[in-house]
Amino acid sequence: MQDETIISTSKIGQRLDAISKNEQVSYLMFESKKVPLVSKIKIGRAPDNDVVIDSKLASRYHAVIQKIKDDYFISDLDSTNGTFLNGQAIPKGKYVKLGPNDRITIGKTNLSIT
């Protein structure tokens, strides 16, 4: 007998199976690392960030990527050297929508959305 937490023949199980098959997972790529995009990702030099950038050009708490409804947005957290999206500076205090193949630059580190 198979041990299942949620039986896939139940209505909830069928719904969860459909969601997992239909939803595409987006990733943040940097330095040959692949980080799945979740509801909130903190980026910076401090070790308690979700994505740690080991560079003096990155602020301790540099930027945040946040999921709002079905889209992802990035915001600069008042960093010293700024956060760039596809070569354009992200205005401090503003959320900018991310799309596939967008390139985020923090200092000399490039991160991309796949």
C-alpha positions in Angstrom: 0.0 0.0 0.0 1.3 3.4 -1.0 1.6 6.0 1.8 0.2 9.4 0.5 -0.4 12.5 2.6 -3.1 13.7 0.2 -4.8 10.9 -1.8 -4.5 11.9 -5.5 -7.9 10.5 -6.3 -9.5 13.1 -3.9 -10.7 16.4 -5.3 -7.9 18.2 -3.4 -5.3 15.7 -4.7 -6.5 16.1 -8.3 -6.3 19.9 -8.0 -2.8 19.8 -6.5 -1.7 17.4 -9.3 -3.1 19.8 -11.9 -1.4 22.8 -10.4 2.0 21.1 -10.2 1.7 20.0 -13.8 0.6 23.4 -15.2 2.7 25.8 -13.2 6.0 26.7 -14.6 8.7 27.4 -12.0 10.9 30.5 -12.7 14.5 30.6 -11.5 17.1 33.2 -10.6 20.5 32.2 -12.1 23.9 33.5 -10.9 27.4 32.1 -10.7 26.1 28.8 -12.1 23.6 28.5 -9.2 19.9 28.0 -9.8 17.5 29.5 -7.2 13.8 28.8 -7.6 11.8 32.0 -7.4 9.5 31.9 -4.3 7.3 34.5 -2.7 10.2 36.7 -1.5 13.9 36.5 -2.1 16.3 38.8 -0.3 19.6 39.6 -2.1 22.7 41.1 -0.5 26.1 40.7 1.1 24.8 39.7 4.6 24.8 35.9 5.3 21.1 35.9 6.2 20.0 36.8 2.7 18.5 34.2 0.5 21.0 35.0 -2.3 24.4 36.1 -0.9 26.6 38.2 -3.1 30.2 38.1 -1.9 31.3 41.6 -3.1 32.0 44.9 -1.5 29.9 46.5 -4.3 26.8 44.8 -2.9 25.1 46.3 0.2 24.3 44.1 3.2 20.7 44.2 2.2 20.7 45.2 -1.4 17.5 44.2 -3.2 14.4 42.1 -2.9 12.4 40.0 -5.4 8.8 39.6 -4.4 5.9 37.7 -6.0 2.8 39.8 -6.3 -0.2 37.8 -7.6 1.3 35.9 -10.6 4.2 38.2 -11.3 7.7 38.9 -9.8 8.9 42.4 -9.0 12.3 43.7 -7.9 13.0 46.6 -5.6 16.2 48.2 -4.5 16.6 48.4 -0.7 18.3 51.8 -0.7 21.6 50.2 -1.7 24.8 52.3 -2.0 25.6 51.3 -5.6 22.1 50.7 -7.0 20.4 47.8 -8.7 20.2 47.6 -12.4 17.6 45.8 -14.6 18.7 45.2 -18.2 21.2 48.1 -17.8 18.7 50.6 -16.4 18.9 51.7 -12.7 15.9 50.7 -10.6 14.5 53.7 -8.8 14.8 53.4 -5.1 11.6 52.6 -3.3 9.9 51.4 -6.5 9.0 47.9 -7.6 9.8 47.0 -11.2 8.2 44.0 -12.9 10.5 41.1 -14.0 10.1 39.1 -17.1 11.8 36.0 -18.7 15.5 36.6 -19.6 15.7 39.8 -17.6 19.2 40.6 -16.3 19.7 42.0 -12.8 23.1 43.6 -12.1 24.4 44.2 -8.6 27.9 45.5 -8.6 29.8 43.2 -11.0 27.4 40.3 -10.4 24.8 39.4 -13.0 21.7 37.5 -12.2 19.2 36.3 -14.8 15.5 35.2 -14.7 14.9 32.0 -16.5 
